[in-house]
């Protein structure tokens, strides 16, 4: 393994084969069930470690945490303690779950601490103040440029010089499992004399990942690429639902609006950068050379396998895309450095999405726009069905995991069903 190799860890918790939530992962989330009010937990196998009970039983006494810190309905206050403290919390939980550690294993409170994940309802993990969506996959940007502009000059002149992005709508970001109604809006096809209004006919998913900021800055401050990961708490899977027909008509000259802001879905468990460390890889070569403020002294790319499934109502799910986060041309440190280079301040809980993650092969394209090539060809599903875009009743499921030398760290899934447009 690499310099960031982890020692072999064994846990007394039963971990199902191919579980995303291993002893090496321990992501943070917010949950409740029929008996428990919202609180913060850590996922392992099919269980959730209730951190509030651990705290009440004195397992965190050496960390001098604020009282009731784990009884919140978001991670914001916990994250705001700083990475040094959240890292200690995660390491303490990891230590308690080791096979050789009997502190929790034989404790009378073990039954209260370990909650069945299938009986829990996952909530939005953070209160999201602001949301930014980037456009950082060169394969995706090239495909879109070929479809809508000049195939010989698919990338706009600025694309290789800066991480293109826009500010989205934080209020419509929802946790996995939340249905999304088909949006309505204006659209105008090339053969139409004037625009029409109605439900989107070209509803799409976008396979993305997002990072959550864990440290705030003051207005006027900047964050360098070298400092960036100090400000990033962790990552989630992100489905940026898109109404392509609404988007195509509205986006000139100011960019995405109603075609995007009707809903985005995220996975409920936040995987920390510490858990992703063993999967750090070199990113794509950037040519021409980037400006100094975007240069990186180390790699900020991660080898994370990504999959997208479409499940028609009452039928089997079909895999339509297999991609990888390592394809991203602009990395998370460059995104944050560019976002703040003008003095824009960030807050704890801000969310910054990667943009569609596409690879170089057709089966790795991260949107139906690309998979169906602007609706010109059908994407086959199981049971003989096919899709060009997402239909009412369809559930889109995205999964992500990193795996190396027997170590697996995953994100679970983000799923959302499309319901008909409201009257």
NORMOWO-V709574 format. One record per helix or strand of 2 or more residues. SS is the DSSP state (hx for helix, st for strand). FROM is the first residue (numbers start at 1). TO is the last residue. If there is no record, write none. Layout:
# NORMOWO-V709574
ss:SS from:FROM to:TO
ss:SS from:FROM to:TO
This chain:
# NORMOWO-V709574
ss:st from:28 to:32
ss:st from:39 to:44
ss:st from:47 to:50
ss:hx from:51 to:56
ss:hx from:61 to:63
ss:hx from:76 to:79
ss:hx from:83 to:96
ss:hx from:110 to:113
ss:st from:114 to:116
ss:hx from:117 to:119
ss:st from:121 to:123
ss:st from:131 to:134
ss:hx from:138 to:148
ss:hx from:151 to:153
ss:st from:165 to:167
ss:st from:173 to:175
ss:st from:180 to:181
ss:st from:184 to:187
ss:st from:196 to:199
ss:st from:203 to:204
ss:st from:206 to:213
ss:hx from:228 to:231
ss:st from:232 to:239
ss:st from:242 to:243
ss:hx from:244 to:250
ss:st from:264 to:266
ss:st from:270 to:272
ss:hx from:273 to:279
ss:st from:280 to:281
ss:hx from:292 to:294
ss:st from:301 to:302
ss:st from:305 to:311
ss:st from:317 to:324
ss:hx from:325 to:327
ss:hx from:332 to:340
ss:st from:351 to:353
ss:hx from:362 to:364
ss:hx from:368 to:371
ss:st from:379 to:380
ss:hx from:382 to:384
ss:st from:386 to:387
ss:st from:395 to:404
ss:st from:407 to:419
